[in-house]
Amino acid sequence: MLSELHIENLGVIGRADLRLGPGLTALTGETGAGKTMLIEAIELLVGGRADATIVRTGAAEARVDARIVVDGPDGSEELVLTRVIPADGRSRAYVNGRPATVATLAELTDGVIDLHGQHAHQSLLSGVAQRAALDAFGSIDLAALRAARARVTEVDAELAALGGDEKARAREIDLLRFQVNELDAAAIRDSGEDEQLAMEETLLGDAVAHREAAQTAIEALRGDGGAGEALTTALHALANRTPFTPIADRLTGLAAELDDVASEMRAQAEGIEEDPERLGEIRDRRQLLKDLRRKYGDDLAEVVAYHGEAEHRLRELERYEQRAAELDGDRVRALADERQQAELVGRRRREAAPLLAKAIEQRLRTLAMPHARVAIEVGDHADDHPGDQVRFLLAADPGSPLLPLGRVASGGELARAMLALRLALVSSGGRVGPATLVFDEVDAGIGGTAAVAVGAALSELAAETQVLVVTH
């Protein structure tokens, strides 16, 4: 809803501030009072074209501000929209004080403010809005059709993701099969295998030297003149020397530890045997692991991970034909469902169209257009089963051809046609439309009983939504 409007230096208006409420508001005044500028101001706020000639003579720029309240699922939201038109230069737009584009203004006010008269920003002049109005009048449920179309889109996306280049797919399958077979043959079970093999290779590769080193160490501990003999000499020297009893006890422990170390070293050395065959196996295995790391990862953990990824991708590609056939079947079924739902919606729209046209005609007869004829075309093409192409046609005078609403010459007649449509929607229980409806010159060329009828119609509509009327 439009709650406030502020205008500066727009045409004949030096400054104007309007506070608007719900229901019906009539903006009246003599010719030249600036009523047209009010419409111009609103059109600028909904993204209309800015012309520097509308800037008040002598002013540097014109400015229009509006406060609108937009109802949403989480409650009402308040927006402040601004449009500034310099006398020279490009216009500027702001939303809540921040720079914005004119397209943003149009987007934010779409479905909120609608102009009816000789103006470009009239939602019901578009085929999409006219189709929505017909659906609202006929209480046409589009949920099943939308779901069916979404399913077709989903299946098409899955088919596209499978890929359609057979040669490229065959090349990828061959490469993946080679890689998976190579990794299967390698049978890597432990990402730490290379480190374990390196330790074993070091042991086997220098077995003789290892045994010789152990023997030398044992001799140094137990041989003549070795560490064991030196400990025995020291213990004899300290025997029965009370001051050194604690030290003698420690030396006794060292002697026992020395014997244990020497025995363990001998046993370990005796277990080291030369095995050239095993050493060759280890070296070959380590070279294989090195080659695999060079191809598939920096370490064996990455190689194992790549193995799993390659197997998964290969299975996907190998069952391409099966999956493609499944999806083709899904698509046939989805298209059949979409066609069935489209035909149902199309039939409902074609049934509702003449009823809505008649309801609009009846309303127009009370709005000083007694000879008006209305027709609603549904589906321009033979294959347009849901009747997505909807056009409202109007002939205002006897003998006049039926023309699309956008080609109706008179702004007053067009505004009354829109008013009649809105009232027909109200009568049917359908959605009226935007929160704020602006009618320009809806009273043009009428008076007396007809003018009273137009006023009553506007009052009826204002019970459902905010209505602003700029009189002729």
ABEGO torsion letter per residue (X at the ends): XBABBBBBGBEABABBBBBBBBEBBBBBEBBGAGAAAAAAAAAAAAGBBBBAAABBBGBABBBBBBBBBBBBAAEBBBBBBBBBBBABEBBBBBBGGBBBBAAAAAAAABGABBBBEBBABBAAABAAAAAAAAAAAAGBBAAAAAAAAAAAAAAAAAAAAAEABAAAAAAAAAAAAAAAAAAAAAGBABAAAAAAAAAAAAAAAAAAAAAAAAAAAAAAAABBGBAAAAAAAAAAAABGBAAAAAAAAAAAAAAAAAAAAAAAAAAAAAABBBBAAAAAAAAAAAAAAAAAAAAAEABAAAAAAAAAAAAAAAAAAAAAAAAAAAAAAAAAAAAAAAAAAAAAAAAAAAAAAAAAAAAAAAAAAAAGBAABBBBBBBGABAABAAGABBBBBBBABBGBBBBBAAABABAAAAAAAAAAAAAAAAAAGBBAEBABBBBBGAABGBBEAAAAAAAAAAAAAAAABBBBBBBX
